[in-house]
């Protein structure tokens, strides 16, 4: 819910600060004909936050103070993407923040609350400190591919981002830079399971992620060679599907 609230905030700020830019023509059309209004988006943001915060008492009872810190970090990261004076997407810092949030923070928080539910957390900070190194590393492939999803949008929308004055990698260094970054991130996602297998003692089942490698190869090739914005549009959901496939196979491998 916090993440969805951040998505709505991004849409709100784009429509508020750059009306008529046509980066998202369906949203511009909806604003123009009155089927969407900025107060409606603000209300949706509020509803998402209320739903997210409604879980806080239960999670706090299970996991204690660290839960509040995870929630606060999530809210700040989500809303600061394109909201407030320190919006990090405008400064070209979304790549490392996405990687850390989806690859480490989200996984660590999820594992922690389940560990607290099973083991109990009379000293929650001590329990958090005792979590194994693998908890910090196992989500990095997912973080890499989710970051690649975001970077496809940066490549696709670099002309609009330039008009908005944003400093994304595609604006600063050119779209070839982001295409190379996407390639490196996806490659990392397939190298990392080998590191977990060899370095941290995971069973060979963790290499089940390789089943999705042909799909990853074709997706990256399409991203690297797409000649226009139109051809890049379907690559965002395609890369998101790869993230789902890779994470599902990784999870099955860990379970086995």
Secondary structure, DSSP 8 states (H G I E B T S, - for coil): -HHHHHHHHHHHHHHHHSTT--TTHHHHHHHHHTSS-HHHHHHHHHHHHHHHHTTHHHHHHHHTHHHHHHHHHHHHHHHTTTSSTT-SGGGT-HHHHHHHIIIIIHHHHHHHHHHHHHH--TTHHHHHHTS-HHHHHTTHHHHHHHHHHHHHHHHHTHHHHHHHT---HHHHH-HHHHHHHHHHHHHHHHHHHHHHHHHS---GGGGGGGGGHHHHHHHHHHHHH--SHHHHHHHHHHHHHHHHHHHHHHHHHHH-
